[in-house]
Amino acid sequence: MRKLLTQDYVSALTYEHLLAGSVTMSFTLSSLVYLVAMYPEVEEKLLKEIDAFGPKDVVPNVEDIQTKFPYMEQVLKETMRFYTVSPLIAREASEDVQIGGYVRPKGTWAWLAPGVLAKEPKQFPDPDVFRPERFDPESEECKRRHPYAFIPFGIGPRACIGQKFAFQQLKLVILHLYRHHVFRHLPNMECPLQFQYSILVNFKHGVKLQVIERKT
């Protein structure tokens, strides 16, 4: 065990968890409040669903989080489609594989850009429009979409192990935020947004918003 848990290994693992657990959350939440502030009709529907859940002091349980906020989940997924936090997913072929008539030998690296897939017009009509309803499971667009068109957490056995926890955590934060506040763009909010790219995507100059307390 000591041979495995070297100082470099533990440091790398800690850094990975820090990135996975905080940077992704902050980017996704910042993206959501920025986008919702741009679309009053989305904000109205989101607030209506949140207010319908009950008084502000009612704490949802796990089942509530999974079943009582379908529109919130659509808004969250559309946010993650619109601004994808993971720019690249890399996989190394463990054996020779044939894809599209071409043989990729063992050891070949394949790079996938989830953000490019998420803007594919055949899978997401009007991809530059923020429309959460495209993730309504009853909509025709959602039913005919390829299951691998939207993979913000990756796909397969090496997909993000924390995706279910992340959705629960994000929903709880969104519920708390919009129970008490709404958000508006400040005059010095840049448009379009600028990004910086590394292992993850982040806002180059942040997101500048006014926080307004809800009176009801």
Secondary structure, DSSP 8 states (H G I E B T S, - for coil): -TTTS-HHHHHHHHHHHHIIIIIHHHHHHHHHHHHHHH-HHHHHHHHHHHHHH--TT----HHHHHHS-HHHHHHHHHHHHHS-S---EEEE-SS-EEETTEEE-TT-EEEE-HHHHTT-TTTSSSTTS--GGGG-TTSHHHHHS-TTS--TT--GGGS-TTHHHHHHHHHHHHHHHHHHEEEEE-TT--SS--EEESSSEEESS---EEEEE---
